[in-house]
Amino acid sequence: MKLFVNASLPTSSTALKRVNILFDEKIRKISVDEIETEEELEIIDLKGRILLPGAIDIHSHILGKKKTLPQDLAKATKSALKGGWTTLAEMSYHSDAPIFDISDLKKSIAALKGNAYTDIALWANVDVTNYPYFAESAQELWAKGVVGIALMTPTPNENIPQMDFTEIMDLFMDIYESDTEFAFQGYDVDNHDFYTFDSQRDGIKKILRRMQENPIHIPRVSSYLTIEFINTISKRSDISFAINMMDMMGWLQPEAFSTPWACDFHEHNDLLYELLRTKKLYLLSNSCTEIPADDELFAGNSPELMEYSYLWVLSELWKARKIPLSTCIKMTSENPAKRLGIYPQKGRIDAGSDADFVVYNPETTTTITTPKGVELELGGAIESVWLRGTKQDPDTPAHGEFVSRTNSPKRRHNKSSWV
């Protein structure tokens, strides 16, 4: 059993709360008063350092080729853990072995053991050629704890058959009662020959016309007009979206970062900043992959981005631009955990949650080199990262685990929805 003393916890206001935290793999108790126990304790004095929840990425694409899977998984999750990302949700856009059924799920879970340095949640896929059993397989996977079903139109992976919008509608209707979460990445292939902001928005509208109140997530939105559209209809449909971390970095610090794909954020600077200030940008994601994609819609960032992206959020959004720390935590921990159905196990610091911590020192600086080759000084430093109660260092063995979904995302008619 371990005990943090003199930890500063963020609150919903700008104030920090000084507390003591008793934990093993789980957080056992949080108190402003001294915690007494008869158990032998390892006492760690944080000396007022800020204690943050481990960051959660709602979708990554690091399970690719079977022959290099252990190395790819270890490399990416080491980068993530170094930067404070303690849980990744793998969407496997480019996998040689997509998750179509229970057997595939078991193989993927087995592949994590000894190779993953972070905890991993898993999205599943649909093999539409397995008609009419693909809907049954999706329901079975949902029951086994996957965080959702990824729908890609067009498909970026020859191992994942493409579904047309009629087949997607049939799937929604077949598993309507299960509350299954979906992620849609694509565009209206019926009326557009390639990806543009308009074709993506038209694809989202097609999905919304077909969904049966099933929760749905759009993995990457790089256009202000699409964000505005989603926010307008979000009260009528249980829909969420993610902003690519590099899109935000390139928008706010173009001298240091740039995006390799289309993004119009700089054209709507004031309007977009107002959404950020008023908590209307729900999720930030690294969208990391080692595998290049022909279509920019499915292109990702290098896993090395995760080594400093959480720190960048704290430095640039909280310290430099005065976005509330609670808002930064929502975008990187709380909202992703809720959308994935793994909250409150992940995404918060409270009794009963996993002891996933980031110890942050706001009084120092960290120098990084951006992909553009620019040396950038970030405010603050991540001093240590803890995964399920174990402090991580370069010699810590990989002990990441499969994270099973523990609850269903709320439907839109439920007033306690994640929004």
Secondary structure, DSSP 4 states (H G I P E B T S, - for coil): -EEEEEEEEE-SSS-EEEEEEEESSBEEEEESSPP--SS--EEEE-TT-EEEEPEEEEEEB----GGGHHHHHHHHHHHHHHTTEEEEEE--TT-SS---SHHHHHHHHHHHTTT-SSEEEEEE---TTSTTTHHHHHHHHHHTT--EEEEEES-S-TTS----HHHHHHHHHHTGGGT--EEEEE--TTT-SS--HHHHHHHHHHHHHH--S--EEES----HHHHHHHHHHTTTS-EEEEEEHHHHHHHH-TTT---SS---GGGGHHHHHHHHHTT---EEE--BBSS--SSGGG--B-GGGGGTHHHHIIIIIIIIT---HHHHHIIIIIHHHHHHT-TTTSSS-STTSB--EEEEEEEEEEEEE-TTS-EEEEEEEEEEEEETTEE--TTSPP---B----SPPPPTT-TT---
